Amino acid sequence: MPRRLGPKFAESPSVGRLFFWHFARRFAPWLIGLVAYIVLATIVLRWDMRRHGEATADFGADLYAMYTQLFFEPTQDLPRAPLARAVFWITPLLGAGLILRGVVRVGGSLFDVEERHNLWVKIMTERMKDHIVVCGLGHVGIRVVESLKQLGAPVVALERSKESSFASTVEELGFPVLYGDVRRDALLIEAGVQRAKAIVCATDNDLANLEVAIDAKRENPHIRVVMRMFDQRMASKMRSALDVDETFSTSALSGPLAALQATESGVRGVYYLEDGSMRVDMEVAAPPGWWGRTVMLCEDAIDGRIVGVRRPGGKLTRPRHDTKLAEGDVITIDLPAESVAKLRSSTAS
């Protein structure tokens, strides 16, 4: 089934202008060749007619005659000079061939749905700079793309198969998707890895992710590389042994999150610091013992940071250090994993 163009194409005048200039560039060689032939044919026509004693009009009139002859609309009589006569016979046939070739070459990309889609992907990719290349559109890759969309970052996605269930989702977000083996240098270059800010290697193949990371660094030594690996111990070793900025294991990230969510309510996320310590993001109702106390005092009690407060019926806002909590407030808090028990005891009291 032919795929539709990404929604951003219809919404962005700049992309529309890029389409115009793309077709203009494709037409340019054809037009230049056409003009060159008309000028050359006119020169040959006048030279042959003069050497055989035939009268010629001014150069502009003969140039116009060749132009009209090209489109089967002759404005001059057939000359007697043999070479000039051959030019008159050949010109309409050559014109038909050039016109047909131009229509097929440019018109095909204009009217064919799949060709227009490929053209949209090419234009969107070529105009990107400081973008993020995401390799692999599985369950991890699509979440990365969706998060980058929320961050307002431009993305080019790479996926092995057009049958990927998430590829259309990425295109609906307005991002181009290139298909093929991510380990091919040509595909990385097509994705603009030399101009990219970062690359996320998120396929389900550790060796493929490693190869892509190495190739990306070779093409762009300044690119930031984030690499997925299923074995967390191997991920840590790869990060220290190779020039890779970040490595992650989805099982290592999701395991602690699932464990905390099983024992605590309101857990929204878990992450690790450089020293290996775990931190937890939670959303809980302000404990009764905190009512009337300032944010700063409550933070000191659990060695955490209150990053948001939502009043009853209101929106989540960033609190000041002297903001006082009240009954019914819901707080978003970032705290060390070992402080979760302190928060639970405060909530229970």
Secondary structure, DSSP 4 states (H G I P E B T S, - for coil): -PPPPPHHHHH-HHHHHHHHHHHHHHHHHHHHHHHHHHHHHHHHHHHHHHHTT-----HHHHHHHHHHHHTT---SPPPSSHHHHHHHHHHHHHHHHHHHHHHHHHHHHHH-HHHHHHHHHHHHHHT--S-EEEE--SHHHHHHHHHHHHHT--EEEEES-TT-TTHHHHHHTT--EEES-TT-HHHHHHTTTTT-SEEEE--S-HHHHHHHHHHHHHH-TT-EEEEE-S-HHHHHHHHHHTT-SEEE-HHHHHHHHHHHHHH-SSEEEEEE-TTS-EEEEEEEEPPGGGTT-BHHHHHHHHT-EEEEEE-TTS-EEPPPTTPBP-TT-EEEEEEEGGGHHHHHHHHH-
